[in-house]
């Protein structure tokens, strides 16, 4: 349920907004990995969630590029 709402919100955004969100998500993933390496990360499931969100963003970008 949560992811379908997220994908719908992604579909409503422009390519520029999607690219900006992709950069933000990649920065967040880097920070999460850094925290995990230094044993400061409490919720390790967040890494998987962010990775999936990055894949969703890239999928929407590819779909919009084909149009």
Biopython code that builds the backbone (N, CA, C, O; Angstrom):
import numpy as np
from Bio.PDB.StructureBuilder import StructureBuilder

atoms = [
    (1, "UNK", "N", (0.820, -1.193, 0.000)),
    (1, "UNK", "CA", (0.000, 0.000, 0.000)),
    (1, "UNK", "C", (0.860, 1.252, 0.000)),
    (1, "UNK", "O", (0.651, 2.160, -0.805)),
    (2, "UNK", "N", (1.817, 1.296, 0.896)),
    (2, "UNK", "CA", (2.656, 2.476, 1.032)),
    (2, "UNK", "C", (3.455, 2.733, -0.236)),
    (2, "UNK", "O", (3.587, 3.877, -0.672)),
    (3, "UNK", "N", (3.990, 1.669, -0.829)),
    (3, "UNK", "CA", (4.826, 1.858, -2.009)),
    (3, "UNK", "C", (4.006, 2.283, -3.215)),
    (3, "UNK", "O", (4.504, 3.033, -4.054)),
    (4, "UNK", "N", (2.757, 1.825, -3.328)),
    (4, "UNK", "CA", (1.950, 2.224, -4.482)),
    (4, "UNK", "C", (1.621, 3.715, -4.423)),
    (4, "UNK", "O", (1.556, 4.376, -5.460)),
    (5, "UNK", "N", (1.417, 4.239, -3.238)),
    (5, "UNK", "CA", (1.185, 5.678, -3.092)),
    (5, "UNK", "C", (2.453, 6.444, -3.442)),
    (5, "UNK", "O", (2.396, 7.512, -4.051)),
    (6, "UNK", "N", (3.596, 5.892, -3.053)),
    (6, "UNK", "CA", (4.883, 6.537, -3.357)),
    (6, "UNK", "C", (5.113, 6.574, -4.863)),
    (6, "UNK", "O", (5.570, 7.585, -5.396)),
    (7, "UNK", "N", (4.801, 5.479, -5.551)),
    (7, "UNK", "CA", (4.990, 5.420, -7.001)),
    (7, "UNK", "C", (4.037, 6.394, -7.693)),
    (7, "UNK", "O", (4.413, 7.040, -8.672)),
    (8, "UNK", "N", (2.818, 6.500, -7.194)),
    (8, "UNK", "CA", (1.872, 7.455, -7.779)),
    (8, "UNK", "C", (2.391, 8.877, -7.625)),
    (8, "UNK", "O", (2.268, 9.687, -8.544)),
    (9, "UNK", "N", (2.967, 9.182, -6.479)),
    (9, "UNK", "CA", (3.512, 10.522, -6.278)),
    (9, "UNK", "C", (4.723, 10.762, -7.188)),
    (9, "UNK", "O", (4.951, 11.881, -7.648)),
    (10, "UNK", "N", (5.492, 9.705, -7.440)),
    (10, "UNK", "CA", (6.633, 9.839, -8.347)),
    (10, "UNK", "C", (6.171, 10.096, -9.774)),
    (10, "UNK", "O", (6.785, 10.883, -10.494)),
    (11, "UNK", "N", (5.092, 9.439, -10.186)),
    (11, "UNK", "CA", (4.591, 9.605, -11.553)),
    (11, "UNK", "C", (4.095, 11.014, -11.817)),
    (11, "UNK", "O", (4.059, 11.452, -12.967)),
    (12, "UNK", "N", (3.715, 11.726, -10.774)),
    (12, "UNK", "CA", (3.200, 13.085, -10.934)),
    (12, "UNK", "C", (4.319, 14.122, -11.040)),
    (12, "UNK", "O", (4.057, 15.274, -11.385)),
    (13, "UNK", "N", (5.541, 13.737, -10.753)),
    (13, "UNK", "CA", (6.662, 14.676, -10.741)),
    (13, "UNK", "C", (7.304, 14.785, -12.118)),
    (13, "UNK", "O", (7.171, 13.895, -12.958)),
    (14, "UNK", "N", (8.001, 15.893, -12.327)),
    (14, "UNK", "CA", (8.722, 16.098, -13.585)),
    (14, "UNK", "C", (10.070, 15.372, -13.519)),
    (14, "UNK", "O", (10.490, 14.903, -12.461)),
    (15, "UNK", "N", (10.728, 15.294, -14.663)),
    (15, "UNK", "CA", (12.041, 14.638, -14.705)),
    (15, "UNK", "C", (13.062, 15.355, -13.824)),
    (15, "UNK", "O", (13.886, 14.707, -13.177)),
    (16, "UNK", "N", (13.012, 16.676, -13.795)),
    (16, "UNK", "CA", (13.945, 17.432, -12.966)),
    (16, "UNK", "C", (13.724, 17.132, -11.485)),
    (16, "UNK", "O", (14.679, 16.965, -10.726)),
    (17, "UNK", "N", (12.463, 17.068, -11.085)),
    (17, "UNK", "CA", (12.148, 16.748, -9.685)),
    (17, "UNK", "C", (12.568, 15.328, -9.338)),
    (17, "UNK", "O", (13.057, 15.066, -8.240)),
    (18, "UNK", "N", (12.372, 14.414, -10.285)),
    (18, "UNK", "CA", (12.772, 13.019, -10.055)),
    (18, "UNK", "C", (14.284, 12.898, -9.906)),
    (18, "UNK", "O", (14.773, 12.177, -9.036)),
    (19, "UNK", "N", (15.019, 13.601, -10.754)),
    (19, "UNK", "CA", (16.483, 13.563, -10.652)),
    (19, "UNK", "C", (16.955, 14.149, -9.330)),
    (19, "UNK", "O", (17.907, 13.650, -8.729)),
    (20, "UNK", "N", (16.294, 15.202, -8.879)),
    (20, "UNK", "CA", (16.641, 15.805, -7.592)),
    (20, "UNK", "C", (16.356, 14.834, -6.440)),
    (20, "UNK", "O", (17.143, 14.719, -5.501)),
    (21, "UNK", "N", (15.225, 14.145, -6.531)),
    (21, "UNK", "CA", (14.886, 13.176, -5.490)),
    (21, "UNK", "C", (15.837, 11.985, -5.508)),
    (21, "UNK", "O", (16.148, 11.419, -4.460)),
    (22, "UNK", "N", (16.299, 11.606, -6.700)),
    (22, "UNK", "CA", (17.262, 10.507, -6.827)),
    (22, "UNK", "C", (18.575, 10.865, -6.145)),
    (22, "UNK", "O", (19.150, 10.043, -5.432)),
    (23, "UNK", "N", (19.047, 12.073, -6.358)),
    (23, "UNK", "CA", (20.287, 12.526, -5.723)),
    (23, "UNK", "C", (20.132, 12.522, -4.205)),
    (23, "UNK", "O", (21.034, 12.095, -3.483)),
    (24, "UNK", "N", (18.995, 12.995, -3.731)),
    (24, "UNK", "CA", (18.735, 13.030, -2.291)),
    (24, "UNK", "C", (18.725, 11.620, -1.701)),
    (24, "UNK", "O", (19.291, 11.379, -0.635)),
    (25, "UNK", "N", (18.077, 10.697, -2.404)),
    (25, "UNK", "CA", (18.002, 9.315, -1.921)),
    (25, "UNK", "C", (19.382, 8.659, -1.904)),
    (25, "UNK", "O", (19.698, 7.898, -0.989)),
    (26, "UNK", "N", (20.198, 8.951, -2.906)),
    (26, "UNK", "CA", (21.542, 8.369, -2.935)),
    (26, "UNK", "C", (22.408, 8.920, -1.810)),
    (26, "UNK", "O", (23.215, 8.194, -1.229)),
    (27, "UNK", "N", (22.239, 10.207, -1.503)),
    (27, "UNK", "CA", (22.967, 10.784, -0.374)),
    (27, "UNK", "C", (22.525, 10.147, 0.931)),
    (27, "UNK", "O", (23.346, 9.862, 1.803)),
    (28, "UNK", "N", (21.218, 9.924, 1.062)),
    (28, "UNK", "CA", (20.703, 9.288, 2.276)),
    (28, "UNK", "C", (21.249, 7.868, 2.416)),
    (28, "UNK", "O", (21.607, 7.443, 3.514)),
    (29, "UNK", "N", (21.312, 7.135, 1.298)),
    (29, "UNK", "CA", (21.850, 5.777, 1.328)),
    (29, "UNK", "C", (23.318, 5.788, 1.750)),
    (29, "UNK", "O", (23.746, 4.943, 2.537)),
    (30, "UNK", "N", (24.079, 6.733, 1.235)),
    (30, "UNK", "CA", (25.486, 6.843, 1.627)),
    (30, "UNK", "C", (25.607, 7.082, 3.128)),
    (30, "UNK", "O", (26.414, 6.442, 3.803)),
    (31, "UNK", "N", (24.801, 8.008, 3.646)),
    (31, "UNK", "CA", (24.845, 8.306, 5.078)),
    (31, "UNK", "C", (24.435, 7.103, 5.923)),
    (31, "UNK", "O", (25.018, 6.849, 6.977)),
    (32, "UNK", "N", (23.430, 6.364, 5.456)),
    (32, "UNK", "CA", (22.999, 5.171, 6.190)),
    (32, "UNK", "C", (24.097, 4.108, 6.205)),
    (32, "UNK", "O", (24.331, 3.464, 7.227)),
    (33, "UNK", "N", (24.764, 3.930, 5.070)),
    (33, "UNK", "CA", (25.862, 2.958, 5.011)),
    (33, "UNK", "C", (27.008, 3.375, 5.928)),
    (33, "UNK", "O", (27.624, 2.539, 6.590)),
    (34, "UNK", "N", (27.282, 4.659, 5.959)),
    (34, "UNK", "CA", (28.344, 5.168, 6.823)),
    (34, "UNK", "C", (27.989, 4.935, 8.293)),
    (34, "UNK", "O", (28.834, 4.501, 9.075)),
    (35, "UNK", "N", (26.750, 5.221, 8.665)),
    (35, "UNK", "CA", (26.306, 4.995, 10.039)),
    (35, "UNK", "C", (26.355, 3.519, 10.394)),
    (35, "UNK", "O", (26.706, 3.161, 11.518)),
    (36, "UNK", "N", (26.004, 2.656, 9.437)),
    (36, "UNK", "CA", (26.027, 1.218, 9.685)),
    (36, "UNK", "C", (27.462, 0.738, 9.902)),
    (36, "UNK", "O", (27.709, -0.117, 10.752)),
    (37, "UNK", "N", (28.395, 1.281, 9.143)),
    (37, "UNK", "CA", (29.793, 0.867, 9.269)),
    (37, "UNK", "C", (30.384, 1.290, 10.605)),
    (37, "UNK", "O", (31.272, 0.622, 11.135)),
    (38, "UNK", "N", (29.895, 2.391, 11.147)),
    (38, "UNK", "CA", (30.408, 2.878, 12.427)),
    (38, "UNK", "C", (29.522, 2.443, 13.599)),
    (38, "UNK", "O", (29.667, 2.945, 14.714)),
    (39, "UNK", "N", (28.611, 1.515, 13.340)),
    (39, "UNK", "CA", (27.706, 0.955, 14.363)),
    (39, "UNK", "C", (26.848, 2.013, 15.036)),
    (39, "UNK", "O", (26.581, 1.926, 16.234)),
    (40, "UNK", "N", (26.414, 3.011, 14.276)),
    (40, "UNK", "CA", (25.536, 4.043, 14.817)),
    (40, "UNK", "C", (24.109, 3.910, 14.296)),
    (40, "UNK", "O", (23.231, 4.667, 14.709)),
    (41, "UNK", "N", (23.867, 2.965, 13.399)),
    (41, "UNK", "CA", (22.554, 2.825, 12.775)),
    (41, "UNK", "C", (21.689, 1.878, 13.597)),
    (41, "UNK", "O", (22.079, 0.744, 13.878)),
    (42, "UNK", "N", (20.503, 2.364, 13.979)),
    (42, "UNK", "CA", (19.585, 1.546, 14.767)),
    (42, "UNK", "C", (18.668, 0.717, 13.869)),
    (42, "UNK", "O", (18.459, -0.470, 14.117)),
    (43, "UNK", "N", (18.133, 1.333, 12.842)),
    (43, "UNK", "CA", (17.177, 0.658, 11.969)),
    (43, "UNK", "C", (17.854, 0.274, 10.649)),
    (43, "UNK", "O", (17.889, 1.069, 9.709)),
    (44, "UNK", "N", (18.384, -0.935, 10.587)),
    (44, "UNK", "CA", (19.110, -1.364, 9.390)),
    (44, "UNK", "C", (18.163, -1.646, 8.227)),
    (44, "UNK", "O", (18.607, -1.704, 7.080)),
    (45, "UNK", "N", (16.890, -1.820, 8.489)),
    (45, "UNK", "CA", (15.918, -2.060, 7.423)),
    (45, "UNK", "C", (15.750, -0.815, 6.547)),
    (45, "UNK", "O", (15.290, -0.913, 5.409)),
    (46, "UNK", "N", (16.115, 0.327, 7.065)),
    (46, "UNK", "CA", (16.003, 1.581, 6.309)),
    (46, "UNK", "C", (16.899, 1.552, 5.075)),
    (46, "UNK", "O", (16.563, 2.160, 4.059)),
    (47, "UNK", "N", (18.035, 0.855, 5.145)),
    (47, "UNK", "CA", (18.937, 0.748, 3.996)),
    (47, "UNK", "C", (18.205, 0.066, 2.840)),
    (47, "UNK", "O", (18.255, 0.545, 1.708)),
    (48, "UNK", "N", (17.539, -1.030, 3.114)),
    (48, "UNK", "CA", (16.798, -1.755, 2.081)),
    (48, "UNK", "C", (15.676, -0.903, 1.516)),
    (48, "UNK", "O", (15.444, -0.892, 0.307)),
    (49, "UNK", "N", (14.986, -0.193, 2.385)),
    (49, "UNK", "CA", (13.883, 0.662, 1.951)),
    (49, "UNK", "C", (14.368, 1.763, 1.003)),
    (49, "UNK", "O", (13.730, 2.037, -0.013)),
    (50, "UNK", "N", (15.487, 2.383, 1.336)),
    (50, "UNK", "CA", (16.026, 3.458, 0.503)),
    (50, "UNK", "C", (16.518, 2.895, -0.827)),
    (50, "UNK", "O", (16.336, 3.527, -1.868)),
    (51, "UNK", "N", (17.134, 1.723, -0.807)),
    (51, "UNK", "CA", (17.594, 1.103, -2.055)),
    (51, "UNK", "C", (16.421, 0.819, -2.983)),
    (51, "UNK", "O", (16.523, 1.031, -4.191)),
    (52, "UNK", "N", (15.311, 0.342, -2.433)),
    (52, "UNK", "CA", (14.123, 0.071, -3.241)),
    (52, "UNK", "C", (13.519, 1.360, -3.776)),
    (52, "UNK", "O", (13.031, 1.402, -4.905)),
    (53, "UNK", "N", (13.553, 2.411, -2.964)),
    (53, "UNK", "CA", (13.035, 3.700, -3.426)),
    (53, "UNK", "C", (13.878, 4.242, -4.576)),
    (53, "UNK", "O", (13.346, 4.822, -5.522)),
    (54, "UNK", "N", (15.193, 4.050, -4.491)),
    (54, "UNK", "CA", (16.075, 4.477, -5.582)),
    (54, "UNK", "C", (15.712, 3.720, -6.862)),
    (54, "UNK", "O", (15.662, 4.314, -7.940)),
    (55, "UNK", "N", (15.463, 2.437, -6.750)),
    (55, "UNK", "CA", (15.081, 1.633, -7.916)),
    (55, "UNK", "C", (13.740, 2.109, -8.477)),
    (55, "UNK", "O", (13.558, 2.166, -9.693)),
    (56, "UNK", "N", (12.811, 2.447, -7.596)),
    (56, "UNK", "CA", (11.509, 2.947, -8.059)),
    (56, "UNK", "C", (11.670, 4.262, -8.815)),
    (56, "UNK", "O", (11.059, 4.462, -9.864)),
    (57, "UNK", "N", (12.490, 5.151, -8.279)),
    (57, "UNK", "CA", (12.715, 6.447, -8.927)),
    (57, "UNK", "C", (13.348, 6.236, -10.298)),
    (57, "UNK", "O", (12.933, 6.856, -11.277)),
    (58, "UNK", "N", (14.353, 5.361, -10.371)),
    (58, "UNK", "CA", (15.021, 5.110, -11.642)),
    (58, "UNK", "C", (14.070, 4.477, -12.659)),
    (58, "UNK", "O", (14.173, 4.753, -13.854)),
    (59, "UNK", "N", (13.153, 3.638, -12.202)),
    (59, "UNK", "CA", (12.176, 3.024, -13.093)),
    (59, "UNK", "C", (11.237, 4.069, -13.681)),
    (59, "UNK", "O", (10.938, 4.040, -14.874)),
    (60, "UNK", "N", (10.775, 4.991, -12.845)),
    (60, "UNK", "CA", (9.881, 6.045, -13.323)),
    (60, "UNK", "C", (10.622, 6.968, -14.289)),
    (60, "UNK", "O", (10.058, 7.398, -15.295)),
    (61, "UNK", "N", (11.891, 7.274, -13.981)),
    (61, "UNK", "CA", (12.685, 8.110, -14.886)),
    (61, "UNK", "C", (12.835, 7.430, -16.249)),
    (61, "UNK", "O", (12.708, 8.088, -17.281)),
    (62, "UNK", "N", (13.101, 6.136, -16.264)),
    (62, "UNK", "CA", (13.252, 5.401, -17.524)),
    (62, "UNK", "C", (11.944, 5.375, -18.287)),
    (62, "UNK", "O", (11.947, 5.513, -19.510)),
    (63, "UNK", "N", (10.834, 5.203, -17.603)),
    (63, "UNK", "CA", (9.530, 5.167, -18.264)),
    (63, "UNK", "C", (9.202, 6.533, -18.885)),
    (63, "UNK", "O", (8.658, 6.603, -19.987)),
    (64, "UNK", "N", (9.534, 7.603, -18.177)),
    (64, "UNK", "CA", (9.256, 8.946, -18.704)),
    (64, "UNK", "C", (10.202, 9.286, -19.861)),
    (64, "UNK", "O", (9.834, 10.045, -20.758)),
    (65, "UNK", "N", (11.395, 8.739, -19.845)),
    (65, "UNK", "CA", (12.356, 9.011, -20.914)),
    (65, "UNK", "C", (11.920, 8.335, -22.221)),
    (65, "UNK", "O", (12.230, 8.826, -23.306)),
    (66, "UNK", "N", (11.208, 7.221, -22.117)),
    (66, "UNK", "CA", (10.749, 6.498, -23.308)),
    (66, "UNK", "C", (9.587, 7.205, -23.998)),
    (66, "UNK", "O", (9.346, 6.974, -25.183)),
    (67, "UNK", "N", (8.877, 8.045, -23.293)),
    (67, "UNK", "CA", (7.689, 8.704, -23.868)),
    (67, "UNK", "C", (8.051, 9.786, -24.832)),
    (67, "UNK", "O", (7.167, 10.430, -25.396)),
]
sb = StructureBuilder()
sb.init_structure("model")
sb.init_model(0)
sb.init_chain("A")
sb.init_seg("    ")
for serial, (resi, resn, name, xyz) in enumerate(atoms, 1):
    if name == "N":
        sb.init_residue(resn, " ", resi, " ")
    sb.init_atom(name, np.array(xyz, "f"), 0.0, 1.0, " ", f" {name:<3s}", serial, name[0])
structure = sb.get_structure()
